[in-house]
């Protein structure tokens, strides 16, 4: 009977570890989804891109001699 008891004990232990890992993984996944909702990194990225676009387009037009900045 000792073998059956050991088998059940180890099976129960593996199940508990599996459940603990699933719970930990679920909590970690939840945290990785909640933080971006709070910090809004896309909004900061878009706000940083707007001034860049305002400078880039006129600079490219001047360099390429494109309309409306065509010097000729």
C-alpha distances in whole Angstrom, upper triangle without the diagonal:
4,5,5,6,9,10,11,12,14,15,17,18,20,21,23,25,26,27,29,30,32,33,35,36,38,39,41,42,44,45,47,48,50,51,54,55,56,57,59,59,61,64,65,65,67,69,69,70,73,76,75,76,79,80,79,81,84,83,82,86,88,86,87,90,89,90,91,91,93,96,98
4,5,5,6,9,10,10,12,14,15,16,18,20,21,22,24,26,27,28,30,31,33,34,36,37,39,40,42,43,45,47,48,49,52,53,54,55,57,57,59,62,63,63,65,67,67,68,71,73,73,74,77,78,77,79,82,81,80,84,86,84,85,88,87,88,89,90,92,94,96
4,5,5,6,9,10,11,12,14,15,16,18,20,21,22,24,26,27,28,30,31,33,34,36,37,39,40,42,43,45,46,48,50,51,53,54,56,56,57,60,61,61,63,65,65,66,69,72,70,72,75,76,74,76,80,79,78,81,83,82,82,86,84,86,87,87,89,92,94
4,5,5,6,9,10,10,12,14,15,16,18,20,21,22,24,26,27,28,30,31,33,35,36,37,39,41,42,43,45,47,49,50,51,53,54,54,56,59,60,60,62,64,64,65,68,71,70,71,74,75,73,75,79,78,77,80,83,81,81,85,83,85,86,86,88,91,93
4,5,5,6,9,10,10,12,14,15,16,18,20,21,22,24,26,27,28,30,31,33,34,36,37,39,41,42,43,45,48,48,49,51,53,53,55,58,58,58,61,63,63,64,67,69,69,70,73,74,73,75,78,78,77,80,82,81,81,84,83,85,85,86,88,90,93
4,5,5,6,8,10,10,12,14,15,16,18,20,21,22,24,26,27,28,30,31,33,34,36,37,39,41,42,43,46,47,48,49,51,51,53,56,56,56,59,61,61,62,65,67,66,68,71,72,70,73,76,75,74,78,80,78,79,82,81,82,83,83,85,88,90
4,5,5,6,9,10,11,12,14,15,16,18,20,21,22,24,26,27,28,30,31,33,34,36,37,39,41,42,44,46,47,48,50,50,51,54,55,55,57,60,60,60,63,66,65,66,69,70,69,71,74,73,72,76,78,76,77,80,79,80,81,82,83,86,88
4,6,5,6,8,10,10,12,14,15,16,18,20,21,22,24,25,27,28,30,31,33,34,36,37,39,41,43,44,45,47,48,49,50,53,54,54,56,58,59,60,62,65,64,65,68,69,68,70,73,73,72,75,77,76,76,80,78,80,81,81,83,86,88
4,5,5,6,9,10,11,12,14,15,16,18,20,21,22,24,26,27,28,30,31,33,35,36,37,39,42,43,43,45,47,47,49,52,52,53,55,57,57,58,61,64,63,64,67,68,67,69,72,72,71,74,76,75,76,79,77,79,80,80,82,85,87
4,5,5,6,9,10,10,12,14,15,16,18,20,21,22,24,26,27,28,30,31,33,35,36,37,40,41,42,43,45,45,47,50,50,50,53,55,55,56,59,61,60,62,65,66,64,66,70,69,68,71,74,72,73,76,75,76,77,77,79,82,84
4,5,5,6,9,10,11,12,14,15,16,18,20,21,22,24,26,27,28,30,32,33,35,36,39,40,41,42,44,44,46,49,49,49,52,54,54,55,58,60,59,60,63,64,63,65,69,68,67,70,73,71,71,75,73,75,76,76,78,81,83
4,6,5,6,9,10,11,12,14,15,16,18,20,21,23,24,26,27,29,30,32,33,35,37,38,39,41,42,43,45,47,48,48,51,53,53,54,57,59,59,60,63,64,63,65,68,68,67,70,72,71,72,75,73,75,75,76,78,81,83
4,5,5,6,9,10,10,12,14,15,16,18,20,21,22,24,26,27,29,30,32,33,36,37,38,39,41,41,43,46,46,46,49,51,51,52,55,57,57,58,61,62,61,63,66,66,65,68,70,69,70,73,72,73,74,74,76,79,81
4,5,5,6,9,10,10,12,14,15,16,18,20,21,22,24,26,27,29,30,32,34,35,36,38,39,39,41,44,44,44,47,49,49,50,53,55,54,56,59,60,58,61,64,63,63,66,68,67,67,70,69,70,71,71,74,76,78
4,5,5,6,9,10,10,12,14,15,16,18,20,21,22,24,26,27,28,30,33,33,35,36,38,38,40,43,43,44,46,48,48,49,52,55,54,55,58,59,58,60,63,63,62,65,67,66,67,70,68,70,70,71,73,76,78
4,5,5,6,9,10,10,12,14,15,16,18,20,21,23,24,26,27,29,31,32,33,35,36,37,39,41,42,42,45,47,47,48,51,53,53,54,57,58,57,59,63,62,62,65,67,66,66,70,68,69,70,70,73,75,78
4,5,5,6,9,10,10,12,14,15,16,18,20,21,22,24,26,27,29,31,32,33,35,35,37,40,40,40,43,45,45,46,49,51,50,52,55,56,55,57,60,60,59,62,64,63,64,67,66,67,68,68,70,73,75
4,5,5,6,9,10,10,12,14,15,16,18,20,21,23,24,26,28,29,31,32,33,34,35,38,39,39,41,43,44,44,47,50,49,50,53,54,53,55,58,58,57,60,63,61,62,65,63,65,66,66,68,71,73
4,5,5,6,9,10,10,12,14,15,16,18,20,21,22,24,27,27,29,31,32,33,34,37,38,38,40,42,43,44,47,49,49,50,53,54,53,55,58,58,57,60,63,62,62,65,64,65,65,66,68,71,73
4,5,5,6,8,10,11,12,14,15,17,18,20,21,23,25,26,27,29,31,31,33,36,36,37,39,41,41,43,45,48,47,48,51,52,52,54,57,57,56,59,61,60,61,64,63,64,64,65,67,70,72
4,5,5,6,8,10,10,12,14,15,16,18,20,21,24,25,26,27,29,29,31,34,34,34,37,39,39,40,43,45,45,46,49,50,49,51,54,54,53,56,58,57,58,61,60,61,62,62,64,67,69
4,5,5,6,9,10,10,12,14,15,17,18,20,22,23,25,26,27,28,29,32,33,33,35,38,38,39,42,44,44,45,48,49,48,50,53,53,52,55,58,57,57,60,59,60,60,61,63,66,68
4,5,5,6,9,10,11,12,14,16,16,19,21,22,23,25,26,27,29,31,32,33,35,37,37,39,41,44,43,44,47,49,48,50,53,53,53,55,58,57,58,61,59,60,60,61,63,66,69
4,5,5,6,9,10,11,12,14,15,17,19,20,21,23,25,25,27,30,30,31,33,35,35,37,39,42,41,43,45,46,46,48,51,51,51,54,56,55,56,59,57,58,59,59,61,64,67
4,5,5,6,9,10,11,12,14,16,18,19,20,22,23,23,25,28,28,28,31,33,33,34,37,40,39,40,43,44,43,45,49,48,48,51,53,52,53,56,54,56,56,56,59,61,64
4,5,5,6,9,10,11,12,14,16,17,19,20,22,22,24,26,28,28,30,32,33,34,36,39,39,40,43,44,43,45,48,48,48,51,53,52,53,56,54,55,55,56,58,61,64
4,5,5,6,9,10,10,12,15,16,17,18,20,21,23,25,26,27,29,31,32,33,35,38,38,39,42,43,43,45,48,48,48,50,53,52,53,56,54,55,55,56,58,61,63
4,5,5,6,9,10,11,13,15,16,17,19,19,21,23,24,24,27,29,29,30,33,35,35,36,39,40,40,42,45,45,45,48,50,49,50,53,51,52,53,53,56,58,61
4,5,5,6,9,10,12,13,15,16,17,18,19,22,23,23,25,27,28,29,32,34,34,35,38,39,38,40,43,43,43,46,48,47,48,51,49,50,51,51,53,56,59
4,5,5,6,9,11,11,13,15,16,17,19,21,22,23,25,27,28,29,31,34,34,35,37,39,39,40,44,44,44,46,48,48,49,51,50,50,51,51,54,57,59
4,5,5,6,9,10,11,12,14,15,17,19,20,21,23,25,26,27,30,32,32,33,36,37,37,39,42,42,42,45,47,47,47,50,49,50,50,50,53,55,58
4,6,6,7,9,11,11,12,13,15,17,18,18,21,23,23,24,27,29,29,30,33,34,34,36,39,39,39,42,44,43,44,47,45,46,47,47,50,52,55
4,6,6,7,9,11,11,12,14,16,17,18,20,22,23,24,26,29,29,30,32,34,33,35,38,39,38,41,43,43,44,46,45,45,45,46,49,51,54
4,6,5,6,9,10,12,14,15,17,18,20,21,23,24,26,29,29,30,32,34,34,36,39,39,40,42,44,44,45,47,46,46,46,47,50,52,55
4,5,5,6,8,9,12,14,14,16,18,19,20,22,24,26,27,28,30,32,32,34,37,37,37,40,42,42,43,45,44,45,44,45,48,50,53
4,5,5,5,6,9,10,11,12,14,16,17,19,21,23,23,25,27,29,29,30,33,34,34,36,39,39,39,42,40,41,41,41,44,47,50
4,6,6,8,10,11,12,14,15,17,18,20,21,24,25,26,28,30,30,32,35,35,35,38,40,40,41,43,41,42,42,42,45,48,51
4,6,9,11,11,12,15,16,16,18,20,22,24,25,26,28,30,31,32,35,36,36,39,41,41,42,44,43,43,42,43,46,48,51
4,6,9,9,9,11,13,14,15,17,19,21,22,24,25,27,28,30,32,33,33,36,38,38,39,41,40,40,40,40,43,45,49
4,6,6,7,9,10,11,13,15,16,19,20,21,23,25,25,27,29,30,31,33,35,35,36,38,37,37,37,37,40,43,46
4,5,5,6,9,10,11,12,15,17,17,19,21,22,23,25,27,28,28,31,33,33,34,36,35,35,35,35,38,41,44
4,5,5,6,8,10,10,12,15,15,16,19,21,20,22,25,26,26,28,30,31,31,34,32,32,32,33,36,38,41
4,5,5,6,9,10,11,14,15,15,17,20,20,22,24,25,26,28,30,30,31,33,32,32,31,32,35,37,40
4,6,5,6,9,10,12,13,15,16,18,19,21,23,24,25,27,29,29,30,33,31,32,31,31,34,37,40
4,5,5,6,9,11,11,12,15,16,16,18,21,21,22,24,26,26,28,30,29,29,29,29,32,34,37
4,5,5,6,9,10,10,13,15,15,16,19,20,21,23,25,25,26,28,26,27,27,27,30,33,35
4,5,6,8,9,11,12,14,15,17,19,20,21,23,25,25,27,28,27,27,26,27,30,32,35
4,6,6,7,9,11,12,13,15,17,18,19,21,23,23,25,27,26,26,26,26,29,31,34
4,6,5,6,9,10,10,12,15,15,16,18,20,21,22,24,23,23,23,23,26,28,31
4,5,5,6,9,10,11,13,15,16,17,19,20,21,23,21,22,21,21,24,27,30
4,5,5,6,9,11,12,13,14,16,17,19,20,22,21,21,20,20,23,25,28
4,5,5,6,9,11,11,12,14,16,16,18,20,19,20,20,19,22,24,27
4,5,5,6,9,10,10,12,14,15,16,18,16,17,17,17,20,22,25
4,6,6,7,9,11,12,13,15,16,17,16,16,15,15,18,20,24
4,6,6,6,9,10,11,12,14,16,15,16,15,14,17,19,22
4,6,5,6,9,10,10,12,14,13,15,15,14,16,18,21
4,5,5,6,9,10,10,12,10,11,11,11,14,16,19
4,5,5,6,9,10,10,9,10,9,8,11,13,17
4,5,5,6,9,10,10,12,12,10,12,14,17
4,5,5,6,8,8,11,12,10,12,14,16
4,5,5,6,5,7,8,6,8,11,13
4,6,5,7,9,9,6,7,9,12
4,6,8,11,12,9,10,11,13
4,5,9,11,9,8,10,12
4,7,8,6,5,7,8
4,6,6,5,9,10
3,5,5,9,10
4,6,9,11
4,6,9
4,6
4
